[in-house]
Amino acid sequence: MQGLPFHPKKAETKASDVLIHVRYTPSAEIFFIDALPAHLTPREWLDRLLAGASDYYQVLAGGRGFFRIPRKIFDVISPPVASAQAAE
């Protein structure tokens, strides 16, 4: 009997992984997406995540999706956050 193939993205979640949930309306518009940067629209954020981390996206039932992105990859994808002190 052969074992199941190994899927690296189904490996154990590490504490440093970034988890991002996406929820869609019945018309496929984005209803909610985690970690949305203030200067991006939900569609721009999803496009950026898919461009840099599509291997870490899982489609779920009920109009939902889920990213489990290693921290190092997320840090490259996510835009820098401007601190309040930098604006002064």
N, C-alpha and C positions, 0 to 999 in steps of 0.2 A: 504494500500500500504506500503510495507516494504522499508526502506531506504537502501542505498548502504552500504556495509560493510566498516568499517574504515580501512584504510591502513596507518600505521604510517610513512612509508617512503615517502608517497605522501603529508605529512603535509607541512605547509609553510616552505620556506627556511629561515633559520636564518642567520643573518649577519656573524656569526662565522663559518658557514658550509664551507667546502672546496669543490670546484667544479672542477672536472677533466674530460676533454673531451678525448675520444679515437676515432681515425679514422683508419679504416682498408682499405687495398688494396682489389681488387676483389679476390685475392688468400688468403684472411684472414690473411695476415701478418699485423703487426702494422705499420701504416704509420706515426702516430703522437699520442703522449700521453702527457698531461700536467703534470707539476711538476716532470719531470723525473730527479731523482738524477744523478749526473755526473758519479758515479761509478757503476750504474746499466744499463743493456740493457733495451730497451722498454719491451721485453717479461718478464724479471725478475721483473720489476716494476709492470706490469699488474698482474702477478702471485701473487705478494705480496699484491696488493690491493684487488684482488679477495679472497685471503686467509683470510684477515682481515676485509673486508667490502663488501662482495658479496651482502648482503642485501640492500646495498645502490647503486647498479648498475642497470642501466636501458638501455635496448637495444633500439636503435633508427634505423630508416630506413636509407638506403643509406650507409651502412658500418660504422655506428657510434655507440658509446656507451657513457654513461655519469654516473659519480659517483657524488653523493651529500652526502658527508661524514661529520658527526658532528666533530668539531675540536678536541674534546677529543679522539675520535677513530683514527682520522688521525695522531695525535701526537704519538700515540702508534705504528702505522703501519710504518710511515715514518722514514727512517734512520736519525740519528743525522747528522747535517750539521757541518762539521769541519770549524772552523773560521780561518781566515788567521793568527790571533794572536796566536792561539794554535799551529800552525806549526812552529812558530819562537822559 
